Amino acid sequence: MKRTTVKPAVVTVLIADDDPIVRQAVRSVLDVSGGFRVAGEAEDGKMAAELVKETDPDILLLDLLMPNLPGLEALRAITTAGSEVRTILLCSAISAKQVLEALQLGARGVILKKRVAELVPALEAVMRGQYWIESQSVSNVVQIVQQLAAANTQPPQPQNRFGLTARETEIISFITQGCMNRDIANSLSITEETVKRHLTNIFNKVGMSNRLELALFAIEHGLVRK
């Protein structure tokens, strides 16, 4: 059964970091705050993936750089296995490209280790179904996409390498702006059914399955013209 976004009485957290000092610092913050229980600790990516299966935590705090299996690869394995754990990356530094990849893999947030004081509000935001990026909760992930698009320095690439038509490229642009089908239809003077058909064709061409994936894909591959 899929989890709801209702906050449980006690939130279980799995801490995955190869530095025992970091793990202890995180555990201390959670112990003091109350409302959280540490389900376990992992010192590498492979162990993190295994403990997610064993303990089924509500939240996984995952270090980006770990031995055996790097953070993003561990996240990929966890997502592929079908886990519904809400993952927040815990890292010293992270690039916009890595944030994009993490979101594509299902991550719900990013916390820098130097801002561990943000840990509790970040966990609470994610348990409410929001995202936590750059020290703030975000209810609409499109805001994140737009911020990352503005920071993306990759030059625009030819859209036709994916077989996209001019109209499909136009619709992708609207999607990255957070527009709904009705808004797109009104702007282009077409019906919502036509927009849906275009989206179906776009999803098939680029191998994506939803609007978030499509927006992230467009930014990563330079399909967004600023």
N, C-alpha and C positions, 0 to 999 in steps of 0.2 A: 504494500500500500504506500502511495506517495505521501511524503510528509507535507503537512500544512505549514503555513508561516506563523502559526500561533506559538508563542514562546512557552516552552514547558516550564514546570516548577524548577527543575535543575537542568542546566545545559551541560552536556558532556563534551569535553574538549580533548582532542589528541594533539600533543605537542611533538612536532618533528623538527629537530635541529641537531646538528652534529656537535654543537658546543654545549656542554653540560651547564655552564654558567648561564647561558641564555635560557635553557630549559628551566633552571631553578628560578630565574628572575620572573619568567612568565608564570610559573606555578605560584610564586609568592603573590603576584598581582591578583591572580584568580582566587587564591585562598582568602585574601583580605577582602575582596569585593563581595564575596558570597554569591550564591545563585549559580555557581559553576562547579563542576567536578571534573578533575583531570582523569580521563579514561585510560591514559597510558602515555608513554614517551618513546619516541623512536630516534635513533641516532644516525640513520641513513634513509635514503629514499625507498629502498627495497623493504626495509622493516616498516616504514610508514604505510606502504600499500598493504602489507600483510596485516598490520594492526587495525587498519580501517575495516577490513573484512571481519576480524575477530571481535572488535569492540563496538562497531557500528556507532561511532560518535556523532553528535549533532554538528560539530565543527572540527575541522582539521586546520591547525596552524602549521604551515609547511614552509620550511626554509628553502630559498631558491637554489642555494649552492650546497649540495651534500654529496658524500661519497656513495659509491655503488650505483645509485640511480639519482641523477640530478632532479631538482624540484619539479620542473616542468614535465620531465619524462615520468616521474612518479604520478603527477597529476593526470597525465594522459592514461597511464595504466589504470588508475583508480576510476576515471571516467569511463573508460572502455569496459571495465568490469561491471558497470551499471550502478555504482554506489551513488547515493543521494546526499552524501556528506557535503556540507557547505565548506568550501576550502578558502582560507585566507592566506595569501602569501606573506611570510614574515622574512624580510630581507634587509640587507644593509644598503643596497642600491638596486634600481631596476630601470630598464629603458622602456620607452613608449612601445617599442616593438614587442618586448617581453610581456608588457601589460596586455597588449592585443592578443598575443598567443594564449596567455593565461585565461582571459575572458572567453576565448574560443573554446578552451578546454573545460570551461565551466566554473572557473574561480569566481568568488563573490567579492573579493576585496584584496587590498594590499596595505600592509602596515610596515613602515620602516622601523628597524630595531631601535633607532635613536628616539622614536616616538612611542615607546612602549606604554606611555601614559594614556594613549588613545585606545588601548586594547579593549577595555570594557565597553565603551560606547561603540566601538567597531563590531564587537561580538553581538551586542544588542541590536544594532542596525541590521546586521546580516540575518539574525533570527527573526526580524520583522519582515524579511523578504526584500530588503534593500541591499545596495552595494556600498562598499566603503573604499573610496579612492581619494588619494591626496588629502587626507585629514578631514574628510567630510562624507556624510551619508548621501547617497544618490538613489532616489526612488525610480527614476527613469534612466535606464542604462544608455539611452541615446545621448544623454548629456555627456557621458563618458566618451562615447564614440566621437562626438563633435570636438571635445577637448583634444583627443588623440589625433584627430584629423588635422587640427590646427597645428599640432606639434610635429606632424609627419613631414619629413623632408624629402621623401622619395619623389622623384619627378613623375608626372602623369605618364602612364603607359597606354599603348593602343588597346582600346577595348575590344576590337574585332578579333584579337587573338583568342578570345573565348567564344567567338561567334555571336557577340551581342550586337543587336541593331541599335540605331541611333535612339529610337524610342525607348528601348530597354535600358540604355545608358542613362537616359533622362529620368526614368523611374528609379533607378538605383540612386541617383543624386537626391531625389525626394526622400527615399528611405533613410539615407544617412542624415537627413535633416529632421527625422522623426515624424514625417508626415504619414497620416493614415490614408487608407484607400480612398475615402471620400474626398480628402483634401487633394490628393493626386488627380482624381477624376475631374474635380472642379478646375484645377489649374491647367489641365491639358484638354479640357472640353471633351472628355470621353466618359463612358459609363464605368461604374465600379466593377462590373463584370469583366470589362475589357482590361482594367487594371489587374484583376485577379488572374486573368489568362496570361498577361504579360509576366506577372510574378512567377507563375508556374513554369513558364518557359525559361525565365532567368534562373530559377532554382535548379532546373534540370541542366542547364548549360554550365553553371559554375559549381554544381555539386553541393549546394547549401540547402538547408531545410527550413530556415526561419529568417525573420527580418534582422535579428541581431547578428546572426552568422553572416548574412549577406552584407550588412553594413561594415562589419569588421573585415570581411574578405575584400570589399571594395577599397578600404583604406590600405590594407596590407599590400595589395597589388597595384596601387597607384591609379585606381579608377575614379577617385574623387578629385575633381579639379577645384582648387581654392581660388 
